[in-house]
């Protein structure tokens, strides 16, 4: 979904109008948490989630942590809900066999780095991963899911957007109250420019780190000096478009789609028509590419991104300590 503009403004008419529904939404989630006893499994569980609806840069951070843990000789597995995928799991994602319609787009990206499971039932998914040899479980999303015990939760925040009007859905973009999210989290990663000075604002509440999404150098170099028509169906497409402009690429047009958009033949025909007017190359995100038909994937260029974290070693040492403590308990 596209975030309504009023989510960015405090004390708007629509915020006031929708506030009673926010109370109902919050009451339901609190009741769910209150009457659920989290199941603790035999390996450490690190949750990487967000407090807001929409894109934050969570997936690249999961990939970075999986790679870092592998470098430390761990066997990390990733557990995802498989959002918008029709299969329930538990299922080990096979990038050569599964499609985004079956398992969701994010698991297809994650599975290129580490064994990735989709499961609507998080506990069943965790047990399947353990049986398959997982030593550490990275829970992609799931901050608001109370069923599986987490040894550490990391909140990822989009630094360009912040927390909007800081109200709970539907009056605002929050999945839960700020107080509730911080109470169960140990680490906050502000991804992108910290426009709202969040690091200082939250200093002393949680360990806070600054991150950036960096474009793959080779992907950028291939597209230098070429007219490009960009499109994206991610939580915050403007972030992708801004990155292209900041890299000095020649963008002749752009089109945003809803998050996790399923591209139709009509969509692709219209995109090709727009690009042909400028004799431009179509370009999109890696996350969007896996949702395109196989034939279209060959003709459309992509720019991969990776997460870079300031004080990365400090963050990793923090997580390694959590893992060590979890093994002892």
Secondary structure, 3 states (H helix, E strand, C coil): CCCCHHHHCCCCHHHHHHHHHHHHHHHHHHHHHHCCCCECCCCEEEEEECCECCCCCHHHHHHHHHHHHHHCCCCEEEEECCCCCCCCEEEECCCCCCCHHHHCHHHHHHCCCCCEEEECCHHHHHHHHHHCCCCEEEEECCCCCCCECCCEEEEEEECCCCCCCCCECCCCCECCCHHHHHHCCCEEEEECCCCCCHHHHCECCEEEEEEEEEECHHHHHHHCCCEEEEEECCCCHHHHHHHHHHCCCEEEEEEECCCCCCCCHHHHHHHHHHHHHCCCEEEEEHHHHCCCCHHHHHHCEEECEEEEECCHHHHHHHHHHHHHHHHHC
